[in-house]
Amino acid sequence: MNDATKQALEQFVTKMLSAAEQGASWTADQAPLLVQEWLRWQLVNSALWALVFVAITTLIAIRMLPWAKRGEERDEFEFGAAWVSYSVVQLLTFIAAAVWVESLLKVLIAPRVVVLEKFADLIK
């Protein structure tokens, strides 16, 4: 290799190392912001899903209560089947809401645990 080629190669390597250092510095600077935004998204996502399931649970209760209070004559089996089906759906939506509320509380109370769990999932 002649001197001009060696000098050009050294300049290229120097520029590449400088760019890599700047990229690492940028990544290190942005990592905390990225984690904060991701946690904020987890919080909003959990809150929205919890609200959806709470709304479903409330709508089922609103739909069932007037029907159960009416004094109309109806078959006991029909009434029991409707009551059981509404109760099962109500229980399932309540459980789903509780799961999302739990994840919402986890983000609020222990955000580092949420981040560590995500890292553990990514490593698997």
C-alpha positions in Angstrom: 0.0 0.0 0.0 1.3 3.4 -0.8 1.2 6.3 1.7 -1.8 8.0 0.1 -3.9 4.8 0.4 -2.8 4.3 4.0 -3.6 7.9 4.9 -7.0 7.6 3.2 -7.7 4.4 5.0 -6.7 5.9 8.4 -9.0 8.9 7.8 -11.8 6.6 6.8 -11.3 4.4 10.0 -11.1 7.6 12.1 -14.3 8.9 10.7 -16.1 5.6 11.2 -14.9 5.4 14.8 -16.1 9.0 15.4 -19.5 8.2 13.9 -19.8 5.0 16.0 -19.0 7.0 19.1 -21.5 9.7 18.2 -24.1 7.0 17.5 -23.4 5.3 20.9 -23.7 8.7 22.6 -27.0 9.5 20.9 -28.3 6.0 21.8 -27.3 6.5 25.5 -28.9 9.9 25.5 -32.2 8.7 24.0 -32.6 5.4 26.0 -34.1 7.0 29.1 -36.6 9.0 26.9 -37.5 5.9 25.0 -38.2 3.9 28.2 -40.3 6.8 29.5 -42.4 6.9 26.3 -42.8 3.1 26.3 -43.9 3.2 29.9 -46.3 6.0 29.1 -47.8 4.0 26.3 -48.1 0.9 28.5 -50.0 3.1 31.0 -52.4 4.6 28.4 -52.9 1.2 26.7 -53.8 -0.5 30.1 -56.1 2.4 31.1 -58.0 2.3 27.8 -58.5 -1.5 27.9 -59.6 -1.3 31.5 -62.1 1.4 30.6 -63.4 -0.7 27.8 -64.0 -3.7 30.0 -65.5 -1.5 32.8 -67.8 0.0 30.3 -68.9 -3.4 29.0 -69.5 -4.6 32.6 -71.5 -1.5 33.4 -73.6 -1.8 30.2 -74.4 -5.4 31.0 -75.5 -4.5 34.5 -77.6 -1.6 33.1 -79.2 -4.0 30.6 -79.8 -6.8 33.1 -81.2 -4.9 36.0 -84.4 -3.4 34.4 -85.1 -6.7 32.8 -84.9 -8.5 36.1 -87.0 -6.0 38.0 -90.0 -6.1 35.5 -93.0 -7.8 36.9 -93.8 -9.6 33.7 -94.7 -13.3 33.7 -91.9 -15.3 32.2 -90.7 -18.8 32.2 -88.4 -19.5 35.2 -86.0 -21.4 33.0 -85.7 -18.5 30.6 -85.2 -16.1 33.4 -82.5 -18.3 35.1 -80.7 -19.0 31.8 -80.6 -15.2 31.0 -79.4 -14.4 34.5 -76.7 -17.1 34.4 -75.5 -16.0 30.9 -75.4 -12.3 31.9 -73.6 -13.2 35.1 -71.0 -15.3 33.3 -70.3 -12.5 30.7 -70.3 -10.0 33.6 -67.7 -12.0 35.5 -65.5 -12.5 32.4 -65.5 -8.8 31.6 -64.8 -7.9 35.2 -61.8 -10.3 35.2 -60.5 -8.8 32.0 -60.9 -5.3 33.5 -59.1 -6.4 36.6 -56.2 -7.8 34.5 -55.8 -4.5 32.7 -56.1 -2.5 36.0 -53.4 -4.7 37.5 -51.1 -3.9 34.6 -52.0 -0.2 34.9 -51.1 -0.3 38.6 -47.9 -2.1 37.9 -46.8 0.7 35.5 -47.7 3.3 38.0 -46.2 1.6 41.1 -43.3 -0.4 39.8 -42.2 0.9 36.3 -38.7 -0.6 36.6 -40.3 -4.1 37.1 -42.2 -3.6 33.9 -39.1 -2.7 32.1 -37.2 -5.6 33.5 -40.0 -8.0 32.6 -39.9 -6.6 29.0 -36.2 -7.1 28.8 -36.6 -10.7 30.2 -39.2 -11.4 27.5 -36.9 -10.0 24.8 -34.0 -12.2 25.9 -36.1 -15.4 25.9 
